[in-house]
Amino acid sequence: MEFPVIDSHHHVWMKKDLDWLNGELQPRIFGDYTAIKKDYSIDEYIDDVIPYDVVKSVYIQCNWPEDKCEEEALYIDECFNASGWPSAFIGFCDLLDPKANNMLEKLLAYPLTRGIRMQLHWHKNKDYSFASRDNIMEDKVFNKNLEFLAKNQLVFELQIFENQVDQAIILANRFPEINFILQHAGMPHDDTKEGTERWLNFMRKLAPISNIYIKLSGLGTFIHKNDTSHIKFIVESVLSIFSSNRCLFGSNFPIEKIWCNYGELINSYKDATKDLQLIDKKNIFYNTAEKLYRLG
């Protein structure tokens, strides 16, 4: 690359800490994950990314059991102390819990903490849904707990489908102090002409909301492969609606490792963005993430 890269990834785990990995496979959008149902240490992650000019990374919570969310923060803190990686941590907290502030205070005590991801995506196709219901963003307790994020400069990793766009707009307008980072470019999952247009309308509706950012990640989730032309279409479509300083790259590793290695993935992004202006590439691969996650 012509510049250093900041990666926003999802999973660094070890079975000694995550005993539930030995259980049966659970239905997931990305399909059969048998190939990655094993230790993925911080050292393996570093080996995966170092050859590709990745200089910093942001760990996004990866669905540890809800009663172990502080243990996840501790584990990442230990990884950083041992290796210098990752550079920032996005934790989980159940924001439907009236006592969530207690856990948020604990997570904030870890110096790498930069925000929270609580998956809100709901779809009529139950295999696509993670949230228990489609209206969590309207919940009074959830909104009350977001006040903690607003007061403490924490981001919220927003994972939703296009059918939830109106709620998301209300939420982001209600909390202008919070930067909402839309996961996986809004998860375009229907590649028909009608489905693509629904996704584009989703993006267009979000564009006027200045505290919403787009993470270009997980683009193999629904097609179960690494496809440069698909990545290029998503990136160009997003950039036709959002400026590059509102976009950032994420590998979603090791989920994408089900179908490709890190070099293949980042080279697809490099090929998909090769015709962009240098400043746009720097924004997507470094500047936006550095700003949002306060990595300077």
VOBA-1610 file (N, C-alpha, C; in pm, whole numbers, padded with zeros to 5 digits, always signed):
BEGIN
Met+00084-00120+00000Met+00000+00000+00000Met+00088+00125+00000Glu+00029+00237-00035Glu+00103+00363-00041Glu+00105+00433+00095Phe+00044+00371+00196Phe+00027+00435+00326Phe-00004+00326+00428Pro+00013+00354+00558Pro-00021+00255+00660Pro-00172+00235+00672Val-00211+00121+00726Val-00351+00082+00735Val-00391+00062+00881Ile-00513+00105+00914Ile-00575+00071+01042Ile-00686-00029+01012Asp-00682-00143+01077Asp-00782-00248+01054Asp-00882-00252+01168Ser-01009-00257+01133Ser-01114-00281+01231Ser-01159-00425+01213His-01120-00509+01306His-01151-00652+01294His-01244-00693+01408His-01283-00818+01410His-01382-00859+01509His-01333-00961+01610His-01263-01060+01571His-01242-01172+01660His-01095-01203+01683Val-01054-01198+01808Val-00929-01259+01851Val-00968-01343+01972Trp-00961-01474+01959Trp-01008-01555+02069Trp-00913-01670+02097Met-00928-01727+02215Met-00854-01849+02249Met-00949-01940+02325Lys-00944-02069+02291Lys-01040-02162+02350Lys-01025-02174+02502Lys-00906-02150+02553Lys-00890-02159+02697Lys-00977-02056+02769Asp-01008-01947+02699Asp-01094-01844+02756Asp-01239-01860+02712Leu-01261-01923+02597Leu-01395-01931+02539Leu-01437-02076+02524Asp-01472-02138+02635Asp-01504-02281+02633Asp-01625-02314+02548Trp-01716-02216+02528Trp-01838-02245+02452Trp-01809-02271+02304Leu-01689-02242+02258Leu-01655-02272+02119Leu-01661-02421+02090Asn-01658-02503+02195Asn-01663-02647+02175Asn-01804-02696+02149Gly-01904-02609+02158Gly-02042-02648+02138Gly-02077-02662+01991Glu-02204-02687+01965Glu-02250-02704+01828Glu-02247-02571+01754Leu-02234-02581+01622Leu-02240-02461+01540Leu-02377-02396+01551Gln-02377-02263+01560Gln-02501-02188+01564Gln-02528-02129+01425Pro-02655-02116+01386Pro-02683-02054+01255Pro-02625-01913+01249Arg-02553-01884+01144Arg-02492-01753+01127Arg-02508-01708+00982Ile-02516-01577+00965Ile-02530-01520+00831Ile-02419-01567+00739Phe-02299-01579+00793Phe-02183-01609+00710Phe-02165-01759+00685Gly-02257-01841+00732Gly-02255-01983+00699Gly-02172-02069+00794Asp-02124-02179+00742Asp-02051-02279+00820Asp-01913-02224+00858Tyr-01891-02206+00986Tyr-01764-02149+01032Tyr-01674-02254+01097Thr-01693-02381+01060Thr-01610-02487+01116Thr-01461-02458+01099Ala-01425-02402+00985Ala-01283-02379+00952Ala-01215-02283+01048Ile-01289-02196+01112Ile-01226-02099+01203Ile-01266-02124+01348Lys-01326-02237+01376Lys-01369-02268+01512Lys-01252-02329+01589Lys-01153-02245+01610Lys-01030-02288+01676Lys-00961-02164+01731Asp-00851-02185+01801Asp-00777-02072+01856Asp-00740-01972+01746Tyr-00762-01844+01774Tyr-00711-01737+01687Tyr-00648-01635+01780Ser-00520-01650+01802Ser-00451-01567+01901Ser-00412-01433+01843Ile-00375-01341+01930Ile-00329-01211+01885Ile-00201-01226+01802Asp-00118-01324+01836Asp+00005-01346+01760Asp-00026-01391+01617Glu-00127-01476+01600Glu-00164-01519+01465Glu-00221-01402+01387Tyr-00302-01321+01454Tyr-00356-01202+01387Tyr-00243-01111+01339Ile-00146-01086+01427Ile-00033-00999+01390Ile+00041-01058+01269Asp+00064-01189+01271Asp+00131-01253+01158Asp+00050-01236+01030Asp-00083-01240+01041Asp-00169-01226+00925Asp-00158-01086+00863Val-00149-00982+00947Val-00166-00846+00896Val-00037-00769+00872Ile+00068-00801+00944Ile+00193-00723+00935Ile+00247-00712+00792Pro+00240-00817+00711Pro+00295-00803+00575Pro+00219-00705+00486Tyr+00104-00655+00533Tyr+00020-00572+00447Tyr+00006-00430+00500Asp+00109-00383+00569Asp+00119-00244+00614Asp+00013-00205+00717Val-00045-00303+00784Val-00138-00273+00894Val-00054-00235+01015Val-00076-00114+01066Val+00007-00064+01177Val-00073-00049+01306Lys-00205-00047+01295Lys-00290-00037+01413Lys-00416-00118+01387Ser-00482-00158+01496Ser-00606-00233+01477Ser-00705-00200+01588Val-00831-00220+01556Val-00940-00196+01651Val-01016-00326+01668Tyr-01016-00377+01788Tyr-01088-00501+01818Tyr-01235-00469+01848Ile-01324-00538+01776Ile-01468-00522+01798Ile-01520-00645+01870Gln-01600-00625+01973Gln-01649-00737+02054Gln-01701-00851+01968Cys-01686-00973+02018Cys-01719-01088+01933Cys-01811-01187+02004Asn-01908-01133+02078Asn-02016-01215+02132Asn-01970-01320+02232Trp-01883-01278+02324Trp-01860-01359+02442Trp-01994-01368+02516Pro-02012-01466+02605Pro-02134-01468+02686Pro-02152-01335+02757Glu-02274-01289+02769Glu-02299-01154+02821Glu-02244-01133+02961Asp-02233-01240+03039Asp-02181-01223+03174Asp-02028-01221+03176Lys-01965-01229+03057Lys-01819-01227+03050Lys-01767-01104+02974Cys-01850-01000+02962Cys-01806-00886+02881Cys-01688-00812+02944Glu-01677-00812+03076Glu-01558-00751+03135Glu-01436-00840+03116Glu-01456-00972+03117Glu-01344-01063+03092Glu-01288-01042+02952Glu-01375-01011+02856Glu-01330-00983+02721Glu-01239-00859+02721Ala-01281-00756+02794Ala-01200-00634+02803Ala-01065-00664+02868Leu-01066-00745+02973Leu-00942-00781+03041Leu-00850-00860+02948Tyr-00908-00953+02873Tyr-00830-01033+02779Tyr-00761-00946+02675Ile-00834-00848+02620Ile-00776-00760+02520Ile-00670-00669+02582Asp-00694-00627+02706Asp-00593-00548+02777Asp-00464-00628+02794Glu-00478-00755+02824Glu-00360-00841+02839Glu-00290-00861+02706Cys-00368-00875+02598Cys-00308-00887+02465Cys-00224-00763+02433Phe-00280-00647+02462Phe-00209-00522+02434Phe-00081-00513+02517Asn-00090-00546+02644Asn+00028-00537+02730Asn+00138-00632+02686Ala+00099-00745+02627Ala+00198-00844+02584Ala+00254-00815+02446Ser+00174-00753+02359Ser+00215-00742+02219Ser+00209-00602+02159Gly+00137-00510+02226Gly+00113-00378+02168Gly-00006-00375+02073Trp-00075-00486+02060Trp-00194-00498+01976Trp-00310-00551+02060Pro-00432-00511+02031Pro-00476-00410+01934Pro-00457-00269+01989Ser-00499-00170+01911Ser-00480-00030+01949Ser-00601+00028+02021Ala-00716-00037+02005Ala-00840+00010+02068Ala-00936-00107+02081Phe-01032-00090+02170Phe-01125-00198+02204Phe-01268-00145+02202Ile-01355-00216+02131Ile-01499-00191+02135Ile-01562-00306+02211Gly-01623-00277+02324Gly-01677-00382+02408Gly-01826-00402+02389Phe-01877-00498+02464Phe-02021-00523+02466Phe-02076-00484+02602Cys-02195-00428+02601Cys-02272-00407+02723Cys-02419-00419+02685Asp-02496-00486+02768Asp-02639-00497+02743Asp-02705-00365+02780Leu-02733-00285+02680Leu-02790-00152+02704Leu-02939-00155+02731Leu-02996-00275+02740Leu-03135-00290+02785Leu-03142-00317+02935Asp-03026-00327+02997Asp-03018-00349+03142Asp-03026-00215+03214Pro-03123-00196+03303Pro-03132-00068+03375Pro-03007-00035+03456Lys-02926-00137+03486Lys-02803-00116+03562Lys-02678-00119+03474Ala-02696-00096+03346Ala-02584-00105+03251Ala-02472-00008+03285Asn-02504+00104+03347Asn-02399+00202+03380Asn-02288+00141+03464Asn-02323+00044+03548Asn-02221-00021+03631Asn-02117-00091+03543Met-02165-00165+03442Met-02073-00234+03353Met-02000-00135+03263Leu-02069-00033+03218Leu-02004+00067+03134Leu-01889+00135+03207Glu-01907+00162+03334Glu-01800+00221+03414Glu-01680+00126+03422Lys-01708-00003+03438Lys-01599-00101+03444Lys-01524-00107+03311Leu-01597-00109+03201Leu-01533-00115+03070Leu-01452+00010+03041Leu-01503+00124+03084Leu-01434+00250+03059Leu-01303+00257+03136Ala-01291+00179+03243Ala-01167+00179+03321Ala-01051+00116+03244Tyr-01081+00040+03140Tyr-00975-00017+03057Tyr-00933+00087+02953Pro-00805+00117+02946Pro-00761+00233+02866Pro-00786+00221+02716Leu-00803+00101+02664Leu-00826+00085+02521Leu-00972+00105+02480Thr-01063+00112+02576Thr-01205+00118+02544Thr-01240+00245+02469Arg-01305+00229+02354Arg-01346+00342+02272Arg-01496+00341+02240Gly-01566+00234+02276Gly-01708+00233+02244Gly-01772+00098+02271Ile-01894+00085+02221Ile-01978-00033+02246Ile-02038-00081+02115Arg-02042-00213+02101Arg-02126-00272+01996Arg-02230-00361+02063Met-02356-00331+02037Met-02467-00418+02074Met-02544-00440+01945Gln-02547-00562+01896Gln-02604-00589+01764Gln-02756-00574+01766Leu-02804-00487+01680Leu-02946-00453+01677Leu-03015-00504+01550His-02941-00574+01464His-02999-00609+01334His-03109-00715+01349Trp-03222-00679+01291Trp-03340-00766+01293Trp-03395-00775+01152His-03433-00894+01113His-03482-00918+00977His-03593-01023+00983Lys-03686-01015+00890Lys-03794-01113+00888Lys-03741-01254+00863Asn-03625-01264+00797Asn-03555-01391+00784Asn-03480-01415+00915Lys-03527-01510+00995Lys-03471-01529+01129Lys-03323-01565+01128Asp-03275-01624+01017Asp-03133-01656+01008Asp-03047-01532+00995Tyr-03108-01421+00956Tyr-03036-01295+00942Tyr-03041-01211+01069Ser-03130-01245+01160Ser-03151-01161+01279Ser-03057-01200+01392Phe-03013-01099+01464Phe-02940-01123+01588Phe-03016-01065+01706Ala-03079-00951+01687Ala-03156-00888+01794Ala-03283-00966+01823Ser-03330-00955+01945Ser-03450-01028+01986Ser-03578-00963+01934Arg-03569-00836+01899Arg-03686-00765+01847Arg-03637-00650+01760Asp-03731-00593+01685Asp-03692-00494+01584Asp-03695-00350+01632Asn-03734-00327+01757Asn-03753-00188+01802Asn-03667-00151+01923Ile-03552-00214+01938Ile-03466-00184+02052Ile-03424-00038+02054Met-03404+00021+01937Met-03361+00161+01931Met-03464+00257+01987Glu-03587+00211+02003Glu-03693+00295+02059Glu-03709+00275+02210Asp-03638+00179+02265Asp-03653+00143+02406Asp-03600+00254+02497Lys-03675+00287+02600Lys-03637+00396+02691Lys-03510+00364+02768Val-03496+00242+02815Val-03376+00205+02890Val-03253+00210+02800Phe-03266+00157+02680Phe-03157+00161+02583Phe-03111+00305+02560Asn-03205+00394+02538Asn-03173+00534+02513Asn-03111+00600+02636Lys-03161+00566+02752Lys-03104+00622+02875Lys-02958+00581+02889Asn-02927+00456+02857Asn-02790+00408+02870Asn-02697+00468+02765Leu-02752+00506+02650Leu-02669+00573+02550Leu-02619+00709+02599Glu-02686+00765+02697Glu-02639+00893+02752Glu-02498+00879+02808Phe-02466+00760+02862Phe-02332+00737+02915Phe-02229+00746+02802Leu-02261+00687+02687Leu-02170+00694+02573Leu-02151+00838+02529Ala-02260+00912+02526Ala-02253+01052+02483Ala-02164+01134+02575Lys-02172+01109+02704Lys-02095+01186+02802Lys-01948+01148+02804Asn-01915+01030+02751Asn-01779+00980+02764Asn-01708+00960+02630Gln-01757+01026+02526Gln-01693+01024+02394Gln-01674+00882+02341Leu-01772+00797+02364Leu-01766+00660+02316Leu-01848+00647+02188Val-01797+00568+02095Val-01871+00544+01971Val-01968+00429+01991Phe-02064+00420+01899Phe-02155+00306+01899Phe-02147+00241+01762Glu-02112+00113+01761Glu-02105+00036+01636Glu-02247-00010+01603Leu-02303+00047+01500Leu-02444+00030+01465Leu-02459-00080+01360Gln-02524-00190+01398Gln-02542-00300+01305Gln-02692-00321+01283Ile-02740-00280+01166Ile-02883-00285+01135Ile-02902-00317+00987Phe-03026-00354+00952Phe-03066-00368+00813Phe-03144-00245+00769Glu-03169-00238+00638Glu-03234-00118+00584Glu-03375-00096+00637Asn-03441-00203+00681Asn-03577-00188+00734Asn-03578-00113+00867Gln-03462-00090+00926Gln-03452-00021+01055Gln-03401+00123+01040Val-03397+00172+00918Val-03332+00300+00892Val-03400+00415+00964Asp-03532+00418+00967Asp-03602+00532+01028Asp-03570+00542+01177Gln-03565+00427+01245Gln-03528+00428+01387Gln-03385+00478+01405Ala-03296+00435+01314Ala-03156+00475+01325Ala-03139+00625+01309Ile-03213+00684+01217Ile-03205+00829+01196Ile-03251+00903+01320Ile-03360+00861+01379Ile-03409+00924+01502Ile-03306+00911+01612Leu-03247+00792+01625Leu-03149+00768+01731Leu-03026+00857+01713Ala-02972+00861+01592Ala-02850+00939+01568Ala-02876+01088+01587Asn-02994+01134+01551Asn-03029+01275+01573Asn-03049+01305+01721Arg-03095+01206+01794Arg-03116+01224+01938Arg-02984+01237+02012Phe-02878+01172+01960Phe-02748+01173+02026Phe-02640+01223+01930Pro-02640+01352+01901Pro-02540+01405+01806Pro-02397+01395+01859Glu-02381+01374+01989Glu-02246+01364+02047Glu-02184+01227+02020Ile-02266+01129+01983Ile-02217+00994+01958Ile-02191+00975+01809Asn-02075+00922+01776Asn-02049+00881+01639Asn-02097+00738+01621Phe-02192+00719+01531Phe-02247+00588+01502Phe-02177+00532+01378Ile-02118+00413+01391Ile-02041+00353+01283Ile-02121+00235+01228Leu-02174+00252+01108Leu-02259+00150+01048Leu-02174+00032+01003Gln-02202-00084+01062Gln-02125-00204+01034Gln-02153-00258+00893His-02049-00308+00831His-02060-00385+00707His-02138-00311+00598Ala-02119-00181+00591Ala-02184-00097+00489Ala-02335-00119+00485Gly-02392-00143+00602Gly-02537-00162+00608Gly-02582-00300+00566Met-02490-00392+00554Met-02518-00533+00524Met-02606-00553+00401Pro-02561-00509+00283Pro-02637-00536+00161Pro-02645-00687+00138His-02764-00740+00138His-02782-00885+00139His-02867-00938+00024Asp-02926-00847-00053Asp-03013-00886-00163Asp-02958-00824-00290Asp-02897-00906-00377Asp-02830-00851-00495Asp-02919-00843-00618Thr-03051-00858-00597Thr-03141-00832-00708Thr-03146-00681-00734Lys-03200-00642-00847Lys-03210-00500-00879Lys-03290-00426-00773Glu-03401-00487-00729Glu-03486-00423-00628Glu-03414-00418-00494Gly-03346-00526-00458Gly-03275-00530-00331Gly-03161-00429-00326Thr-03089-00417-00436Thr-02980-00320-00443Thr-03033-00178-00429Glu-03145-00149-00492Glu-03202-00016-00483Glu-03250+00014-00342Arg-03303-00086-00272Arg-03344-00065-00131Arg-03222-00030-00046Trp-03112-00102-00070Trp-02990-00073+00006Trp-02937+00067-00026Leu-02938+00105-00153Leu-02892+00239-00191Leu-02979+00347-00127Asn-03109+00325-00123Asn-03199+00422-00058Asn-03171+00431+00091Phe-03137+00319+00151Phe-03095+00314+00291Phe-02975+00406+00313Met-02875+00392+00228Met-02756+00475+00238Met-02790+00623+00216Arg-02874+00651+00119Arg-02910+00790+00089Arg-02983+00855+00207Lys-03067+00779+00274Lys-03140+00833+00388Lys-03046+00867+00504Leu-02940+00788+00519Leu-02846+00810+00630Leu-02748+00924+00603Ala-02724+00953+00478Ala-02618+01047+00441Ala-02629+01184+00507Pro-02747+01243+00521Pro-02754+01376+00583Pro-02721+01378+00732Ile-02715+01261+00795Ile-02689+01254+00939Ile-02539+01250+00960Ser-02481+01363+00999Ser-02335+01379+00993Ser-02259+01294+01094Asn-02325+01241+01195Asn-02256+01157+01294Asn-02273+01008+01265Ile-02310+00974+01142Ile-02314+00835+01096Ile-02200+00813+00998Tyr-02120+00711+01026Tyr-02006+00674+00942Tyr-02027+00533+00887Ile-01962+00501+00778Ile-01983+00373+00711Ile-01855+00289+00717Lys-01868+00171+00777Lys-01755+00079+00780Lys-01765-00017+00663Leu-01663-00014+00580Leu-01655-00102+00462Leu-01591-00232+00506Ser-01673-00320+00556Ser-01624-00444+00616Ser-01726-00555+00592Gly-01683-00678+00612Gly-01774-00790+00607Gly-01849-00804+00475Leu-01789-00763+00365Leu-01862-00761+00239Leu-01874-00900+00175Gly-01808-00998+00235Gly-01828-01136+00191Gly-01935-01209+00269Thr-01996-01140+00364Thr-02087-01205+00459Thr-02199-01282+00391Phe-02262-01222+00293Phe-02380-01285+00233Phe-02350-01362+00105Ile-02234-01335+00043Ile-02199-01407-00078Ile-02099-01519-00050His-02044-01520+00072His-01955-01627+00119His-01833-01644+00029Lys-01777-01531-00012Lys-01653-01533-00089Lys-01593-01394-00089Asn-01467-01389-00128Asn-01396-01262-00144Asn-01402-01225-00292Asp-01475-01120-00325Asp-01503-01086-00465Asp-01468-00939-00488Thr-01361-00914-00563Thr-01314-00777-00585Thr-01421-00692-00653Ser-01491-00748-00750Ser-01592-00669-00821Ser-01707-00632-00729His-01742-00721-00639His-01847-00692-00540His-01802-00582-00445Ile-01679-00594-00397Ile-01624-00491-00307Ile-01620-00357-00379Lys-01575-00358-00503Lys-01565-00234-00581Lys-01702-00170-00597Phe-01804-00248-00625Phe-01938-00194-00641Phe-01987-00130-00511Ile-01966-00198-00398Ile-02011-00143-00269Ile-01935-00015-00237Val-01802-00018-00253Val-01721+00099-00221Val-01761+00218-00309Glu-01773+00197-00438Glu-01808+00307-00528Glu-01949+00358-00501Ser-02040+00269-00469Ser-02177+00311-00437Ser-02180+00396-00311Val-02108+00351-00209Val-02104+00427-00084Val-02041+00563-00107Leu-01931+00567-00182Leu-01862+00693-00204Leu-01939+00788-00295Ser-02037+00737-00367Ser-02123+00826-00445Ser-02223+00898-00355Ile-02232+00853-00230Ile-02330+00909-00135Ile-02261+00975-00016Phe-02154+00916+00032Phe-02080+00965+00148Phe-01940+01009+00106Ser-01888+01112+00171Ser-01750+01151+00147Ser-01657+01047+00211Ser-01535+01037+00159Ser-01443+00934+00208Ser-01405+00954+00354Asn-01416+01078+00405Asn-01381+01099+00545Asn-01493+01055+00640Arg-01595+00990+00583Arg-01697+00925+00664Arg-01697+00774+00640Cys-01589+00723+00583Cys-01580+00581+00551Cys-01450+00523+00607Leu-01455+00396+00647Leu-01336+00330+00699Leu-01337+00182+00665Phe-01219+00127+00654Phe-01199-00014+00621Phe-01201-00100+00747Gly-01258-00220+00732Gly-01249-00321+00837Gly-01239-00458+00772Ser-01151-00543+00824Ser-01130-00674+00763Ser-01237-00775+00805Asn-01298-00754+00922Asn-01391-00852+00978Asn-01322-00986+00999Phe-01192-00981+01025Phe-01117-01105+01044Phe-01134-01157+01186Pro-01140-01291+01205Pro-01116-01392+01103Pro-01241-01448+01034Ile-01357-01383+01047Ile-01474-01436+00978Ile-01445-01455+00828Glu-01387-01353+00765Glu-01358-01365+00621Glu-01254-01473+00593Lys-01188-01519+00699Lys-01089-01626+00682Lys-01156-01758+00644Ile-01287-01764+00655Ile-01360-01884+00610Ile-01335-01907+00461Trp-01323-01796+00384Trp-01311-01811+00239Trp-01187-01746+00178Cys-01104-01679+00256Cys-00983-01622+00198Cys-00882-01593+00307Asn-00756-01566+00267Asn-00658-01523+00366Asn-00651-01370+00367Tyr-00576-01315+00460Tyr-00575-01169+00477Tyr-00519-01100+00354Gly-00416-01156+00295Gly-00359-01095+00176Gly-00458-01085+00062Glu-00532-01193+00040Glu-00634-01191-00066Glu-00740-01086-00039Leu-00779-01075+00089Leu-00883-00978+00124Leu-00836-00835+00102Ile-00723-00799+00159Ile-00681-00660+00151Ile-00638-00625+00007Asn-00588-00722-00067Asn-00556-00696-00207Asn-00682-00672-00290Ser-00792-00736-00252Ser-00918-00708-00320Ser-00963-00566-00293Tyr-00949-00520-00168Tyr-00983-00382-00136Tyr-00889-00285-00207Lys-00761-00322-00214Lys-00664-00237-00283Lys-00700-00224-00431Asp-00735-00338-00494Asp-00773-00335-00635Asp-00903-00257-00656Ala-00997-00275-00562Ala-01128-00209-00575Ala-01118-00058-00560Thr-01012-00010-00491Thr-00999+00134-00465Thr-00884+00197-00542Lys-00823+00125-00635Lys-00701+00174-00699Lys-00722+00302-00780Asp-00844+00326-00827Asp-00869+00445-00909Asp-00911+00567-00827Leu-00919+00550-00696Leu-00957+00663-00610Leu-00840+00760-00595Gln-00872+00884-00561Gln-00768+00981-00524Gln-00695+00932-00400Leu-00569+00969-00388Leu-00488+00924-00276Leu-00551+00964-00142Ile-00605+01084-00132Ile-00665+01129-00005Ile-00785+01042+00031Asp-00861+00997-00069Asp-00975+00910-00041Asp-00929+00775+00013Lys-00823+00722-00047Lys-00770+00595+00002Lys-00715+00610+00144Lys-00647+00719+00169Lys-00593+00741+00304Lys-00706+00755+00406Asn-00813+00822+00367Asn-00927+00834+00459Asn-00986+00698+00491Ile-01010+00618+00390Ile-01075+00489+00409Ile-00987+00394+00490Phe-00859+00391+00460Phe-00771+00292+00522Phe-00701+00340+00648Tyr-00710+00470+00679Tyr-00637+00517+00797Tyr-00705+00633+00869Asn-00723+00745+00801Asn-00760+00869+00869Asn-00892+00862+00945Thr-00995+00805+00884Thr-01127+00804+00949Thr-01123+00720+01076Ala-01060+00604+01067Ala-01050+00518+01186Ala-00967+00584+01295Glu-00858+00651+01256Glu-00774+00719+01356Glu-00856+00823+01431Lys-00941+00895+01359Lys-01023+00999+01423Lys-01131+00938+01511Leu-01207+00843+01457Leu-01321+00789+01530Leu-01278+00716+01657Tyr-01168+00642+01649Tyr-01124+00559+01762Tyr-01015+00626+01844Arg-00987+00755+01810Arg-00892+00836+01888Arg-00757+00762+01904Leu-00695+00735+01791Leu-00571+00657+01789Leu-00448+00742+01768Gly-00464+00872+01756Gly-00351+00959+01730Gly-00257+00973+01848
//
